[in-house]
Amino acid sequence: MDDYDIMQDVLICQKAWIGDELLMGKRLSEKYKRIIPRTIFHYTSFEKFKCILRYGTWRFKLSTQSNDLLDTTYIVDIIKELKIQNKNLTDYQCKLLEFLLGYFKQKEYERQFLSYVTCFTGKADSRLLWDAYTINRPAISEKEESNYNGVCIGVNRDKLIELLQTEKPDFCDTGFLAPVYYTPNQQVTALNFLCSNALDAFEKVKDDKDQTQEIIPPIRTAYAIQIGDYIGIPHFFELKLKKSLVITALPYIESVEKLAPFLKHRFWEEENEYRAAFSLHKSKKPVEDYIEIKISEELIDFIILGPTFSDKEEGDIKSIKDAKLDFNKLIKKHSIGTGIIRMS
């Protein structure tokens, strides 16, 4: 299966985000199996792992607050470089695409949809990722030591997908899980797919005689001609957007903004990342820059204890009172780096 086939499956899954019920259930599950491993891994520091055990929650952070300065905004840079190849397109189709892409190119552009994400990888027990996301993560307290005593949590894909539906906050859209794509070919393929969907949507309604719509109210404005000190009588007019444009543009904008956290710069490609995300309109933004959902031990296939995880860490975990997750119920493996790394 080539990149195009995989990307098409990803974006078909993404349509479930905006309510396509035909894609739910077994069809959606089968497509996820083609593109995401059964177990995906989340690296975390020891102190943050203790928080997961203590509170039994999993945190999703605002995507623009990650360690990637271009996170989520990078898609605009990609769109600005796109050029429409008009082969097999009519003149009006080219103009429609120019209008849709131009929305993201305007200087005044502001995102309408926010994404809260949690990050995973297909790589288990990776020295690179132990470094990046356990030993070098920002400390949550002054007492936290820089060490390889973190944990690599193996999360069950199917249980996670289920949680994204059942534990979704009411103010969010449906949760979504997908790979991150780094290469220009993959990224252009993704945007091309969304453009094709927009053209298809437009074709279905462009010839409807009734082009009225109530989603966006009429735009009312006025003008007057001035000569010297004389100002003429104001003229008022009303601009009514056609149904064919509105029901094409709004879903397109929404789908592009929800795709944004899944297209990243090639610098990050070695991380082999998968992301779970909740999206919501900015008008529903919570006070905090994160969202937490409840989890159970069933979400976790197994954990890999960091290279310097020792009896001391296990004792600290046992001292947690009223922990929501039972450490003893988790299947544990030791890192292949255990006894290998020297800490100064």
Sine and cosine of phi, psi and omega as CSV:
sin_phi,cos_phi,sin_psi,cos_psi,sin_omega,cos_omega
0.00,0.00,0.82,-0.57,-0.08,-1.00
-1.00,0.04,0.03,-1.00,-0.07,-1.00
-0.86,0.52,-0.61,0.79,-0.04,-1.00
-0.90,0.43,-0.70,0.72,0.00,-1.00
-0.89,0.46,-0.68,0.73,0.01,-1.00
-0.90,0.45,-0.73,0.68,-0.02,-1.00
-0.88,0.47,-0.62,0.78,0.02,-1.00
-0.88,0.47,-0.66,0.75,0.05,-1.00
-0.89,0.46,-0.66,0.75,0.02,-1.00
-0.86,0.51,-0.72,0.70,-0.09,-1.00
-0.97,0.23,-0.46,0.89,0.14,-0.99
-0.91,0.41,-0.67,0.74,0.09,-1.00
-0.87,0.49,-0.63,0.78,-0.05,-1.00
-0.88,0.47,-0.49,0.87,-0.01,-1.00
-0.89,0.46,-0.38,0.92,0.07,-1.00
-0.88,0.47,-0.38,0.92,0.01,-1.00
-0.88,0.47,-0.52,0.86,-0.06,-1.00
-0.93,-0.36,0.49,0.87,0.29,-0.96
1.00,-0.04,0.36,0.93,0.04,-1.00
-0.99,0.15,1.00,-0.06,-0.12,-0.99
-0.91,0.42,-0.37,0.93,-0.01,-1.00
-0.91,0.42,-0.31,0.95,-0.06,-1.00
-0.99,-0.11,-0.02,1.00,-0.03,-1.00
-0.99,0.12,0.00,-1.00,0.07,-1.00
0.95,0.33,-0.62,-0.79,-0.14,-0.99
-0.90,0.44,-0.63,0.78,-0.01,-1.00
-0.87,0.50,-0.71,0.70,0.01,-1.00
-0.91,0.41,-0.65,0.76,0.00,-1.00
-0.87,0.49,-0.68,0.73,0.00,-1.00
-0.90,0.44,-0.62,0.78,-0.01,-1.00
-0.93,0.36,-0.62,0.79,0.06,-1.00
-0.87,0.49,-0.62,0.78,-0.02,-1.00
-0.90,0.44,-0.46,0.89,0.00,-1.00
-0.97,0.24,-0.39,0.92,-0.18,-0.98
-0.88,-0.48,-0.21,0.98,-0.05,-1.00
-0.72,-0.70,0.75,-0.66,0.01,-1.00
-0.88,0.48,0.37,-0.93,-0.01,-1.00
-0.89,0.46,-0.61,0.79,0.05,-1.00
-0.88,-0.48,0.79,-0.61,0.09,-1.00
-0.86,-0.52,0.38,-0.93,-0.26,-0.97
-0.86,-0.51,0.67,-0.74,0.04,-1.00
-0.86,-0.51,0.86,-0.52,0.02,-1.00
-1.00,-0.05,0.69,-0.72,0.01,-1.00
-0.52,-0.85,0.39,-0.92,0.02,-1.00
-0.95,0.30,0.26,-0.97,-0.01,-1.00
-0.88,0.47,-0.69,0.73,-0.03,-1.00
-0.90,0.44,-0.64,0.77,0.01,-1.00
-0.96,0.29,-0.51,0.86,0.09,-1.00
-0.90,0.44,-0.64,0.77,0.05,-1.00
-0.89,0.46,-0.58,0.82,0.05,-1.00
-0.91,0.42,-0.63,0.78,0.03,-1.00
-0.88,0.47,-0.69,0.72,0.02,-1.00
-0.92,0.40,-0.70,0.71,-0.10,-1.00
-0.90,0.43,-0.71,0.71,-0.13,-0.99
-0.98,-0.20,-0.26,0.97,-0.01,-1.00
0.89,0.45,0.62,0.79,0.00,-1.00
-0.77,-0.64,0.37,-0.93,0.05,-1.00
-0.84,-0.55,0.75,-0.66,-0.13,-0.99
-0.99,-0.17,0.71,-0.70,0.12,-0.99
-0.94,-0.35,0.83,-0.56,-0.06,-1.00
-0.97,-0.24,0.47,-0.88,0.07,-1.00
-0.83,0.56,0.81,-0.59,-0.18,-0.98
-0.87,0.50,-0.53,0.85,-0.03,-1.00
-0.97,0.25,-0.02,1.00,0.01,-1.00
-0.98,-0.21,0.24,0.97,-0.02,-1.00
-0.98,0.20,-0.03,-1.00,0.02,-1.00
-0.98,0.18,0.02,1.00,0.04,-1.00
-0.99,-0.14,0.91,-0.41,-0.04,-1.00
-0.90,0.44,-0.38,0.93,-0.02,-1.00
-0.99,-0.17,0.10,0.99,-0.08,-1.00
-0.81,0.58,0.81,-0.59,0.09,-1.00
0.97,0.23,-0.54,0.84,0.02,-1.00
-1.00,0.10,-0.26,0.97,-0.07,-1.00
-0.87,0.49,-0.49,0.87,-0.02,-1.00
-0.88,0.48,-0.51,0.86,0.04,-1.00
-0.93,0.38,-0.64,0.77,0.06,-1.00
-0.88,0.48,-0.64,0.77,0.02,-1.00
-0.90,0.43,-0.73,0.68,-0.04,-1.00
-0.88,0.47,-0.61,0.79,-0.01,-1.00
-0.90,0.44,-0.40,0.92,0.00,-1.00
-1.00,-0.02,-0.15,0.99,-0.06,-1.00
-0.96,0.28,0.62,-0.79,0.12,-0.99
-0.82,-0.58,0.73,-0.69,-0.05,-1.00
-0.98,0.20,0.86,-0.52,0.12,-0.99
-1.00,-0.02,0.90,-0.44,-0.20,-0.98
-1.00,0.02,0.32,0.95,0.04,-1.00
-0.90,0.44,0.79,-0.61,0.04,-1.00
0.94,0.34,0.16,0.99,0.05,-1.00
-0.96,-0.26,0.61,-0.79,0.10,-1.00
-0.98,0.22,0.19,-0.98,0.00,-1.00
-0.88,0.47,-0.68,0.73,-0.03,-1.00
-0.94,0.34,-0.50,0.86,0.06,-1.00
-0.93,0.38,-0.64,0.76,0.05,-1.00
-0.89,0.46,-0.68,0.74,-0.01,-1.00
-0.92,0.40,-0.59,0.80,0.04,-1.00
-0.90,0.44,-0.70,0.71,0.01,-1.00
-0.91,0.42,-0.63,0.77,0.05,-1.00
-0.88,0.48,-0.62,0.78,0.03,-1.00
-0.92,0.40,-0.72,0.70,-0.04,-1.00
-0.91,0.42,-0.72,0.69,0.01,-1.00
-0.93,0.36,-0.56,0.83,0.00,-1.00
-0.89,0.45,-0.46,0.89,0.04,-1.00
-0.83,0.55,-0.64,0.77,-0.05,-1.00
-0.99,0.10,-0.25,0.97,-0.04,-1.00
-1.00,0.00,-0.26,0.96,-0.06,-1.00
-0.92,0.38,0.57,-0.82,-0.05,-1.00
-0.88,0.48,-0.52,0.85,-0.08,-1.00
-1.00,0.06,0.08,1.00,-0.08,-1.00
-0.84,0.54,0.73,-0.68,0.11,-0.99
-0.72,-0.69,0.68,-0.74,0.01,-1.00
-0.89,0.45,0.64,-0.77,0.07,-1.00
-0.99,-0.15,-0.45,0.89,-0.05,-1.00
-0.89,-0.47,0.69,-0.72,0.02,-1.00
-0.96,-0.27,0.46,-0.89,0.05,-1.00
-0.81,-0.58,0.71,-0.71,0.10,-1.00
-0.92,-0.38,0.84,-0.55,-0.20,-0.98
-0.82,-0.57,0.41,-0.91,0.25,-0.97
-0.77,-0.63,0.60,-0.80,-0.23,-0.97
-0.93,-0.37,0.60,-0.80,0.00,-1.00
-0.71,-0.71,0.13,-0.99,0.06,-1.00
-0.61,-0.79,0.32,-0.95,0.11,-0.99
-1.00,0.06,-0.05,1.00,-0.09,-1.00
-0.99,-0.15,0.88,-0.47,0.06,-1.00
-1.00,-0.07,0.67,-0.75,0.12,-0.99
0.83,0.56,0.77,0.64,-0.01,-1.00
-1.00,-0.10,0.80,-0.61,0.01,-1.00
-0.88,0.48,-0.65,0.76,0.04,-1.00
-0.83,0.56,-0.71,0.70,-0.09,-1.00
-0.98,0.18,-0.47,0.88,0.17,-0.99
-0.86,0.50,-0.70,0.72,0.00,-1.00
-0.88,0.47,-0.77,0.63,-0.16,-0.99
-0.95,0.31,-0.59,0.81,-0.20,-0.98
-0.85,-0.52,0.13,0.99,0.16,-0.99
-0.83,-0.56,-0.89,0.46,-0.08,-1.00
-0.95,0.31,-0.52,0.85,-0.07,-1.00
-0.96,-0.27,0.21,0.98,0.05,-1.00
-0.97,0.25,0.50,-0.86,0.04,-1.00
-0.85,0.52,0.72,-0.70,-0.01,-1.00
-0.94,0.34,0.53,-0.85,0.04,-1.00
-0.99,-0.15,-0.05,1.00,0.10,-0.99
-0.40,-0.92,0.35,-0.94,-0.01,-1.00
-0.92,0.40,-0.41,0.91,-0.03,-1.00
-0.98,0.18,-0.26,0.97,-0.08,-1.00
-0.94,0.34,0.80,-0.60,0.01,-1.00
-1.00,-0.03,0.48,-0.88,0.08,-1.00
-0.99,0.15,0.93,-0.37,-0.14,-0.99
-0.43,-0.90,0.26,-0.97,0.06,-1.00
-1.00,-0.07,0.59,0.81,-0.05,-1.00
-0.99,-0.16,0.31,0.95,0.02,-1.00
-0.96,0.29,-0.18,-0.98,-0.07,-1.00
-0.69,-0.72,0.66,-0.75,0.12,-0.99
-0.98,-0.22,0.93,-0.37,-0.11,-0.99
-1.00,-0.09,0.88,-0.47,0.05,-1.00
-1.00,0.07,0.95,-0.32,-0.10,-0.99
-0.99,-0.16,0.68,-0.74,0.01,-1.00
-0.98,0.22,0.86,-0.52,-0.04,-1.00
-0.82,0.58,-0.76,0.65,-0.09,-1.00
-0.92,0.38,-0.62,0.79,0.05,-1.00
-0.92,0.40,-0.59,0.80,0.01,-1.00
-0.92,0.39,-0.69,0.72,0.03,-1.00
-0.86,0.51,-0.66,0.75,0.03,-1.00
-0.89,0.46,-0.68,0.73,0.01,-1.00
-0.89,0.45,-0.60,0.80,0.00,-1.00
-0.88,0.47,-0.39,0.92,0.05,-1.00
-1.00,-0.02,-0.75,0.66,-0.15,-0.99
-0.98,0.21,-0.50,0.87,-0.05,-1.00
-0.97,-0.24,0.18,0.98,-0.01,-1.00
-0.89,0.45,0.80,-0.60,0.09,-1.00
-0.88,0.48,0.52,-0.85,-0.06,-1.00
-0.88,0.48,-0.46,0.89,-0.06,-1.00
-1.00,0.10,0.00,1.00,-0.01,-1.00
-0.97,-0.26,0.33,-0.94,0.19,-0.98
-0.98,0.22,-0.01,-1.00,0.05,-1.00
-0.88,0.48,0.66,-0.75,0.04,-1.00
-0.93,0.36,0.42,-0.91,-0.09,-1.00
-0.62,-0.79,0.63,-0.77,0.04,-1.00
-0.83,-0.56,0.75,-0.66,-0.04,-1.00
-0.34,-0.94,0.32,-0.95,0.13,-0.99
-0.95,0.31,0.38,-0.92,0.19,-0.98
-1.00,-0.02,0.64,-0.77,0.00,-1.00
-0.90,-0.45,0.69,-0.72,-0.18,-0.98
-0.90,-0.43,-0.43,0.90,-0.13,-0.99
-1.00,0.05,0.52,-0.85,0.04,-1.00
-0.83,0.56,-0.61,0.79,0.00,-1.00
-0.88,0.48,-0.72,0.69,0.01,-1.00
-0.91,0.43,-0.66,0.75,-0.07,-1.00
-0.94,0.34,-0.66,0.75,0.05,-1.00
-0.92,0.39,-0.61,0.79,0.05,-1.00
-0.86,0.50,-0.67,0.74,0.00,-1.00
-0.89,0.45,-0.74,0.67,-0.02,-1.00
-0.93,0.38,-0.57,0.82,0.06,-1.00
-0.89,0.46,-0.63,0.77,0.03,-1.00
-0.87,0.48,-0.69,0.72,0.00,-1.00
-0.93,0.38,-0.60,0.80,0.06,-1.00
-0.90,0.43,-0.66,0.75,0.03,-1.00
-0.89,0.47,-0.66,0.75,0.05,-1.00
-0.88,0.48,-0.65,0.76,-0.01,-1.00
-0.91,0.42,-0.68,0.73,0.03,-1.00
-0.89,0.46,-0.65,0.76,0.02,-1.00
-0.89,0.47,-0.68,0.73,0.00,-1.00
-0.89,0.46,-0.65,0.76,0.01,-1.00
-0.91,0.42,-0.68,0.74,-0.03,-1.00
-0.87,0.49,-0.54,0.84,-0.06,-1.00
-0.94,0.34,-0.41,0.91,-0.11,-0.99
-0.82,-0.57,-0.07,1.00,-0.12,-0.99
-0.90,0.44,-0.45,0.89,-0.04,-1.00
-0.99,-0.14,0.05,1.00,0.06,-1.00
-0.89,0.46,0.72,-0.70,0.01,-1.00
-0.92,0.39,-0.62,0.79,0.01,-1.00
-1.00,0.03,0.97,-0.26,-0.02,-1.00
-0.96,-0.27,0.29,0.96,0.05,-1.00
-0.97,0.26,0.49,-0.87,0.04,-1.00
-0.47,-0.88,0.42,-0.91,-0.05,-1.00
-0.88,-0.47,0.16,0.99,-0.02,-1.00
-0.95,0.31,-0.76,0.64,0.03,-1.00
-0.93,-0.37,0.86,-0.51,-0.03,-1.00
-0.92,0.40,0.33,-0.94,0.04,-1.00
-0.83,0.55,0.57,-0.82,0.03,-1.00
-1.00,-0.09,0.90,-0.43,-0.06,-1.00
-0.97,-0.26,0.72,-0.69,0.01,-1.00
-0.51,-0.86,0.06,-1.00,-0.04,-1.00
-0.53,-0.85,0.40,-0.92,0.08,-1.00
-0.55,-0.83,0.34,-0.94,0.06,-1.00
-0.55,-0.83,0.53,-0.85,0.02,-1.00
-1.00,-0.05,0.73,-0.69,0.01,-1.00
-0.86,-0.51,0.74,-0.67,0.11,-0.99
-0.78,-0.62,0.92,-0.39,-0.07,-1.00
0.88,0.47,-0.81,-0.58,0.01,-1.00
-1.00,-0.01,-0.09,1.00,-0.05,-1.00
-1.00,0.03,0.79,-0.61,0.06,-1.00
-0.91,-0.43,0.84,-0.54,-0.05,-1.00
-0.95,0.32,0.06,-1.00,0.01,-1.00
-0.93,0.38,0.75,-0.67,0.02,-1.00
-0.88,0.47,0.62,-0.78,0.09,-1.00
-0.91,-0.41,0.77,-0.63,-0.04,-1.00
-0.96,-0.28,0.62,-0.79,0.10,-0.99
-0.58,-0.82,0.31,-0.95,-0.09,-1.00
-0.80,-0.60,0.77,-0.64,0.01,-1.00
-0.96,-0.28,0.88,-0.47,0.01,-1.00
-0.96,-0.29,0.87,-0.49,0.00,-1.00
-0.97,0.26,0.66,-0.75,-0.01,-1.00
-0.96,0.28,0.51,-0.86,0.04,-1.00
-0.83,0.56,-0.67,0.74,-0.06,-1.00
-0.88,0.48,-0.56,0.83,0.03,-1.00
-0.97,0.24,-0.71,0.71,-0.09,-1.00
-0.91,0.42,-0.74,0.68,-0.06,-1.00
-0.98,0.22,-0.09,1.00,0.15,-0.99
-1.00,-0.04,-0.74,0.67,-0.14,-0.99
-0.95,0.32,-0.70,0.72,-0.10,-1.00
-0.90,0.44,-0.75,0.66,0.06,-1.00
-0.89,0.45,-0.54,0.84,0.03,-1.00
-0.90,0.43,-0.74,0.68,0.02,-1.00
-0.87,0.50,-0.70,0.72,0.00,-1.00
-0.88,0.47,-0.71,0.70,-0.05,-1.00
-0.92,0.39,-0.60,0.80,0.04,-1.00
-0.91,0.41,-0.69,0.72,-0.04,-1.00
-0.94,0.34,-0.48,0.88,0.05,-1.00
-0.98,0.18,-0.40,0.92,0.09,-1.00
-0.97,0.22,-0.45,0.90,-0.17,-0.99
-0.75,0.66,-0.70,0.71,-0.03,-1.00
-0.93,0.36,-0.14,0.99,-0.06,-1.00
-0.98,-0.20,0.04,1.00,0.10,-1.00
-0.90,-0.43,0.90,-0.44,-0.08,-1.00
-0.78,-0.62,0.29,-0.96,0.03,-1.00
-0.90,0.43,0.52,-0.86,-0.07,-1.00
-0.90,0.43,-0.30,0.95,0.05,-1.00
-0.81,0.58,-0.51,0.86,-0.10,-1.00
-1.00,-0.07,0.07,1.00,-0.17,-0.99
-0.86,0.51,-0.54,0.84,-0.05,-1.00
-0.90,0.44,-0.31,0.95,-0.02,-1.00
-0.97,0.24,-0.30,0.95,0.06,-1.00
0.76,0.65,0.85,0.52,-0.21,-0.98
-1.00,0.04,0.56,-0.83,0.24,-0.97
-0.85,-0.52,0.54,-0.84,-0.02,-1.00
-0.76,-0.65,0.63,-0.78,0.22,-0.98
-0.96,-0.28,0.67,-0.75,-0.09,-1.00
-0.64,-0.77,0.56,-0.83,0.26,-0.96
-0.94,-0.33,0.69,-0.73,0.05,-1.00
-0.87,-0.49,0.41,-0.91,0.01,-1.00
-0.34,-0.94,0.39,-0.92,0.08,-1.00
-0.94,0.34,0.56,-0.83,-0.09,-1.00
-0.88,0.48,-0.37,0.93,0.03,-1.00
-0.93,0.36,-0.26,0.96,-0.02,-1.00
-0.96,-0.29,0.24,0.97,-0.06,-1.00
-0.85,0.53,0.79,-0.62,0.06,-1.00
-0.95,0.32,0.20,-0.98,-0.04,-1.00
-0.90,0.43,-0.69,0.72,-0.01,-1.00
-0.99,0.13,0.34,-0.94,0.05,-1.00
-1.00,0.00,0.48,0.88,0.04,-1.00
-0.47,-0.88,0.30,-0.95,0.08,-1.00
-0.77,-0.64,0.67,-0.74,0.03,-1.00
-0.88,-0.48,0.65,-0.76,0.09,-1.00
-0.83,-0.56,0.44,-0.90,0.01,-1.00
-0.98,0.20,0.61,-0.79,0.03,-1.00
-0.74,-0.67,0.21,-0.98,0.10,-0.99
-0.77,-0.64,0.09,-1.00,0.01,-1.00
-0.88,0.47,-0.39,0.92,-0.03,-1.00
-0.90,0.43,-0.39,0.92,0.02,-1.00
-0.92,0.40,-0.44,0.90,-0.18,-0.98
-0.98,-0.21,0.88,-0.48,0.06,-1.00
-0.94,0.34,-0.72,0.70,0.05,-1.00
-0.19,-0.98,0.22,-0.97,0.09,-1.00
-0.83,-0.55,0.49,-0.87,0.10,-1.00
-0.93,-0.36,0.86,-0.50,-0.02,-1.00
-0.98,0.19,0.70,-0.72,-0.08,-1.00
-0.86,0.52,0.30,-0.95,-0.08,-1.00
-0.82,0.58,-0.49,0.87,0.00,-1.00
-0.93,-0.37,0.25,0.97,0.07,-1.00
-0.91,0.42,0.80,-0.60,-0.15,-0.99
-0.73,-0.68,-0.10,-1.00,0.05,-1.00
-0.87,0.50,-0.51,0.86,0.02,-1.00
-0.86,0.50,-0.74,0.67,0.00,-1.00
-0.90,0.44,-0.65,0.76,0.00,-1.00
-0.90,0.43,-0.60,0.80,0.05,-1.00
-0.91,0.41,-0.63,0.78,0.05,-1.00
-0.88,0.47,-0.65,0.76,0.00,-1.00
-0.91,0.40,-0.67,0.74,-0.01,-1.00
-0.91,0.42,-0.37,0.93,-0.02,-1.00
-0.99,0.12,-0.12,0.99,0.02,-1.00
-0.93,0.36,0.82,-0.57,-0.01,-1.00
-1.00,0.00,0.69,-0.73,0.08,-1.00
0.84,0.55,0.64,0.76,0.04,-1.00
-0.90,0.44,0.68,-0.73,-0.02,-1.00
-0.97,0.26,-0.47,0.88,0.05,-1.00
-0.93,-0.36,0.66,-0.75,-0.03,-1.00
-1.00,-0.05,0.94,-0.34,0.00,-1.00
-0.84,0.54,-0.56,0.83,-0.04,-1.00
-0.93,0.36,-0.34,0.94,0.00,-1.00
-0.99,0.11,-0.17,0.99,-0.06,-1.00
-1.00,0.04,0.69,-0.72,0.11,-0.99
-0.96,0.29,0.77,-0.63,-0.11,-0.99
-0.89,-0.47,0.64,-0.77,0.11,-0.99
-0.77,-0.64,0.45,-0.89,0.05,-1.00
-0.99,-0.15,0.59,-0.81,0.05,-1.00
-0.87,0.49,0.56,-0.83,0.08,-1.00
-0.93,0.37,-0.19,0.98,0.05,-1.00
-1.00,0.04,0.00,1.00,0.00,-1.00
-0.87,0.49,0.80,-0.61,-0.02,-1.00
0.98,0.19,0.13,0.99,-0.05,-1.00
-0.96,-0.28,-0.62,0.79,-0.11,-0.99
-1.00,0.01,0.74,-0.67,0.08,-1.00
-1.00,-0.10,0.79,-0.61,0.06,-1.00
-0.98,-0.21,0.78,-0.62,-0.04,-1.00
-0.97,0.24,0.00,0.00,0.00,0.00
